[in-house]
Structure formats: C-alpha cells, structure tokens
Amino acid sequence: MHRVWRILWIGASIVFALFVAWIVFARAHWGAQADVGAAFLAKQVCSCHFVGGRDAEWCRRDMGTDFDPLRWEVRGNTVHAGIPLLASRSATWHEGMGCTLE
C-alpha cells in the first residue's frame, strides 16, 4: 500500500512541476501581449461604459472575439481585466477626468 501512495505522490509532484513550468513559459512568452491586451480592454470598456454611458456588456461585445480569453468585471467605478496568472490591469473612472489606467 505504501508503494501505491509513493507512486501517486511522485505522479502528482510531476504534474505540479509541469504546471508550474507551463506558467513560467507562458508568462515569459505571452506576458507582455497579455498585459497590453488587458490594459486595452480595461481602458476601452471603462471609457465606453462610464464616459459613453453604455451598458458594460455591450461595450465588451464591441471589442470582438480577439479579446475572448480575457476576463473582465466592473466593480464600482473601476474595470478590471486580465488573464489569470498572466496579466491583470485596471482602469478607473474619475469624475470630470475620464478613465485612467491604474
């Protein structure tokens, strides 16, 4: 029985190590693009929603399918966008000044 647990432990360790290696690889190769995409989406949705007065979901649809991997949400007067473990950016609306990236 101990042998089975040892094999399972080694297998889980290998899977975890491969996952961490993939995250490091993805961040090194796609991190800059993901950061730019997250910043662009956050700023555009913020401006469309708060300055343009449109529904945030409609603003997101205007961006097209190129930004589908990015997740976003509106919290208060801030739009947060990003790809988990790769990039995260926020844009905040300020009365009389518009939206700015954080």
C-alpha positions as CSV (number, residue, x, y, z in Angstrom):
1,M,0.0,0.0,0.0
2,H,2.9,2.4,0.7
3,R,4.2,1.8,-2.7
4,V,0.9,2.9,-4.3
5,W,0.9,6.1,-2.3
6,R,4.5,6.8,-3.2
7,I,3.7,6.4,-6.9
8,L,0.7,8.6,-6.6
9,W,2.8,11.2,-4.7
10,I,5.5,11.2,-7.4
11,G,2.9,11.4,-10.2
12,A,1.2,14.4,-8.5
13,S,4.6,16.1,-8.0
14,I,5.5,15.6,-11.7
15,V,2.1,17.1,-12.8
16,F,2.5,20.0,-10.4
17,A,6.1,20.7,-11.7
18,L,4.9,20.6,-15.3
19,F,2.1,23.0,-14.5
20,V,4.5,25.5,-12.8
21,A,6.9,25.1,-15.8
22,W,4.0,25.9,-18.2
23,I,3.0,29.0,-16.2
24,V,6.6,30.3,-16.3
25,F,6.9,29.6,-20.0
26,A,3.5,31.3,-20.7
27,R,4.4,34.3,-18.6
28,A,7.8,34.7,-20.4
29,H,6.4,34.3,-23.9
30,W,2.9,35.8,-23.7
31,G,3.0,38.0,-20.6
32,A,3.7,41.3,-22.4
33,Q,1.0,40.7,-25.0
34,A,-1.5,39.7,-22.3
35,D,-0.6,42.8,-20.3
36,V,-1.2,45.1,-23.3
37,G,-4.5,43.3,-24.1
38,A,-5.7,43.5,-20.6
39,A,-4.8,47.3,-20.4
40,F,-6.5,48.0,-23.7
41,L,-9.7,46.1,-22.7
42,A,-9.9,47.7,-19.3
43,K,-9.5,51.2,-20.7
44,Q,-11.9,50.7,-23.6
45,V,-14.7,49.2,-21.5
46,C,-14.2,51.8,-18.8
47,S,-14.4,54.7,-21.4
48,C,-17.4,53.1,-23.2
49,H,-19.3,52.4,-20.0
50,F,-18.6,55.4,-17.8
51,V,-17.9,58.1,-20.3
52,G,-20.1,56.8,-23.1
53,G,-22.9,55.8,-20.8
54,R,-23.4,52.4,-22.4
55,D,-24.0,49.0,-20.8
56,A,-20.7,47.4,-19.9
57,E,-21.7,44.1,-21.6
58,W,-22.4,45.9,-24.8
59,C,-19.1,47.7,-24.6
60,R,-17.3,44.3,-24.2
61,R,-19.1,42.9,-27.2
62,D,-17.9,45.8,-29.3
63,M,-14.3,44.6,-28.8
64,G,-14.8,41.5,-30.9
65,T,-13.7,37.9,-30.4
66,D,-9.9,38.7,-30.2
67,F,-10.3,39.5,-26.5
68,D,-12.3,36.4,-25.6
69,P,-9.5,34.9,-23.5
70,L,-9.5,38.0,-21.3
71,R,-11.8,38.1,-18.2
72,W,-13.2,41.4,-17.0
73,E,-15.5,42.8,-14.5
74,V,-16.8,46.2,-13.4
75,R,-16.5,46.9,-9.6
76,G,-17.7,50.3,-8.5
77,N,-16.1,52.9,-10.9
78,T,-13.2,50.5,-11.9
79,V,-13.0,48.0,-14.7
80,H,-10.6,45.0,-14.0
81,A,-9.4,42.9,-17.0
82,G,-6.9,40.2,-17.4
83,I,-5.9,36.6,-17.9
84,P,-5.5,34.6,-14.6
85,L,-1.8,34.0,-13.8
86,L,-0.6,36.0,-16.8
87,A,-1.8,39.6,-16.7
88,S,-4.2,41.9,-14.8
89,R,-4.9,45.6,-15.4
90,S,-7.5,48.1,-14.1
91,A,-8.9,51.3,-15.4
92,T,-10.7,53.7,-13.1
93,W,-13.2,56.4,-14.0
94,H,-12.7,59.8,-12.3
95,E,-15.4,62.4,-12.4
96,G,-14.6,65.1,-14.9
97,M,-11.3,63.4,-16.0
98,G,-12.4,60.2,-17.7
99,C,-10.8,56.8,-17.4
100,T,-7.2,56.2,-16.5
101,L,-5.2,53.0,-16.2
102,E,-4.0,52.0,-12.8
